[in-house]
Amino acid sequence: MISILYQNVKTGVAFDVSSLVTAAKWSTKRTGSPASVELTVIANDSVAWDHGGIVAVKDGNTGIFYGYVFKLSRTESGEITVTAYDQTRYLKNKNTYVFEGKRADQIAAKIAADFQIKTGALANTGYVIPSMVEDNQTLFDIILKALDMTLVNTGKMFYLWDDFGSLRISDVADSKLDLFIGDSSLATGYTFSSDIDSDTYNKIKLVKDNKETGKRDMYIFQDSNSMKFWGILQNFEKVDENLNEAQIKERGNMMIELYNRPKRSFEVSALSDLSVRAGRALFIGIAEIGVKQFFIVDEASHDLIKQTMSLKLKVV
């Protein structure tokens, strides 16, 4: 049973507004955007909506969303539209940071402490980033860059999310849902696509400035077989001067493994399961197009009234 709660932070008065809500959408994205809840509410004189007010969505005793009112609008018919974001909205703030020898989870913990963002379990991301110098960047971009660097150097994918008021970093591999969507199971429609137009590379060129020789050391990793069919799709990157040859080669080989393949994406509409949110992985099986594997949820949008969901997925 879904319940929608609201508290006016100026007066401290709390309300169960579930019976006033005529439309409700809960949306999550894996990177760069806060989770949101958009409500259409019947105006009621006893409920004073205000910016900064707390909106919580619960499924029974399970917390689904905890956030703050950022947008309000009202029509002549007496309907109020409310948009609330979880606390990752504050990661849109910009700042300058210099990090030396820190893991992505340590970077996230430092940023959260500086901006009074509550944290929960931040998984140890393992990879120690030699250095990061970020000038006037959003906090989102800084943390996500650290997670991307971890992925490229280790092959391990982590996602950043808010767990009912607690910022978390979780390992995608440890967050797979025991859920099947596809033939005769929840799915009501799908669109499947693949391309080599974005994030596909069959040639990786890494360069490092060599202070001793005054020249650039160059390292090339490529797949000549896919180059025959796709042409040359090159990614160029300047690596940290502190990386040694073995580390650079490990990075290049990992990048070829990650990017030397078509980018496959999937959009699925299905009956809602509120355990599904961006960052988690689930199994999709649709025989008609030969799909039978795990996908990571890139975006999820749940209609809390109609109990349906729309998912954008990508290969884990």
Buried (B, 14 or more C-beta within 10 A) or exposed (E): EBBBBBBBEEEEEEBEBBEBBEBBBBBBBBBBBBBBBBBBBBEBEEBEBEEEBBBBBBBEEEBBBBBBBBEBEEEEEEBBBBBBBBBBBBBBEEBEBEBEEBBBBBBBBBBBEEEEBEBBEBBEBBBEBBEBEBEEBBBBBBBBBBBBBBBBBBEBBBBBBBBBBBBBBBBBEEBBBEBBBBEEBBBEEBEBEEEBEEBBBBBBBBBBEEEEEEEEBEBEBBBEEBBEEBEEBEBEBEBBEEBEEEBBBBBBEBBBEBBBBBBBBBBBBBEBBBEBBBBBBBBBBBEEEEBEEBBBBBBBBBBBEEEBBBBBBBBE
